[in-house]
């Protein structure tokens, strides 16, 4: 680091000169491109409406059709004791129903 000459301040003490960033560093980076929403010709899927599933909706979740009758009864029994709530994104995208 180079030695900077000291200059007097308004209160009589000495300080180093202010360093400013070079113009190349002070420029902001270009903003990231935005992705259009709403289902366009560019392949972006349309946003899906929020749908909450509760204990009363267990029979209306089509993905549960792959479960046996016994597994569905157990699920209903557990949901009677523990809180159950999921949304359509969890049911349709996050759960691997084949596993």
C-alpha angles and dihedrals in degrees: 000000000000121000109252120211113249120235129196119257128213093268093052098255121118124244138171119262118267114267117219127195116256114259090250092057097042094058114100120242116253112267119257116260114263122237114226116235133205101066111293136179088268093078098258108146118237113256111262122230117254112258121182120204119205135175090281091056098055092103091050097056105101093200090066091065088086090064122089121251090252092052091050092050090050090049091052091049092051092046089054089061104030125044113263124196131143135160132226093261092057093045097044104033114018103043117077100215092185091064 
